[in-house]
Amino acid sequence: MYTAVVVIHVIVCIGLVIAILLHSGKGAGLSASFGGDVSGFSGSTMIEKNLDRITIGMAVVFTITSLLLAFIL
């Protein structure tokens, strides 16, 4: 059981780092630094909403596996 929780925890850790890095920052992002800022497209897209949901789901799984590992040891 311990090994399975550790494997899930490591996979979720890597996925969580990738998901967080995929989020756009509070600024306009990399395209704005090159002058490609289009102010009409500042709304949240469906991809961003889904990325938010995935990130929250992974954060919940990360918390659960962290607690499990703390209680198993």
C-alpha positions in Angstrom: 0.0 0.0 0.0 2.8 2.4 0.9 4.5 1.9 -2.5 1.3 2.5 -4.4 0.6 5.8 -2.5 4.2 6.9 -3.1 3.9 6.2 -6.8 0.6 8.1 -7.0 2.1 11.0 -5.0 5.1 11.3 -7.3 3.0 11.3 -10.4 0.6 13.9 -9.0 3.6 16.0 -7.9 5.0 16.1 -11.4 1.6 16.7 -12.9 0.8 19.5 -10.5 4.1 21.3 -11.3 3.3 21.0 -15.1 -0.3 22.2 -14.6 0.8 25.2 -12.5 3.5 26.2 -15.1 0.9 26.0 -17.9 -1.3 28.7 -16.2 -0.9 32.2 -17.6 0.2 34.8 -15.1 -1.6 37.9 -13.9 0.0 39.9 -16.7 -0.9 39.3 -20.3 1.7 36.6 -20.7 4.7 36.1 -23.0 3.0 37.5 -26.1 2.5 40.9 -24.5 6.2 41.3 -23.9 6.7 41.2 -27.7 3.9 43.7 -28.4 1.2 41.1 -29.3 -1.2 42.1 -26.7 -4.9 42.0 -27.9 -7.1 43.5 -25.2 -10.3 42.1 -26.6 -9.3 38.6 -25.7 -8.8 39.0 -21.9 -11.7 36.7 -20.9 -11.3 33.2 -19.5 -11.4 30.5 -22.1 -12.7 27.0 -21.8 -9.2 25.7 -21.8 -8.2 27.9 -18.9 -11.3 26.8 -16.9 -10.5 23.1 -17.6 -6.9 23.7 -16.6 -8.1 25.3 -13.3 -10.3 22.2 -12.6 -7.4 19.8 -13.4 -5.1 21.8 -11.1 -7.6 21.8 -8.3 -8.2 18.1 -8.7 -4.5 17.3 -8.6 -4.1 19.6 -5.5 -6.8 17.6 -3.7 -5.2 14.3 -4.6 -1.8 15.7 -3.5 -3.2 16.7 -0.2 -4.9 13.3 0.4 -1.8 11.3 -0.5 0.3 13.6 1.7 -2.0 12.9 4.6 -2.0 9.2 3.9 1.8 9.1 3.8 2.0 11.0 7.1 -0.4 8.6 8.8 1.2 5.4 7.3 4.6 6.3 8.6 
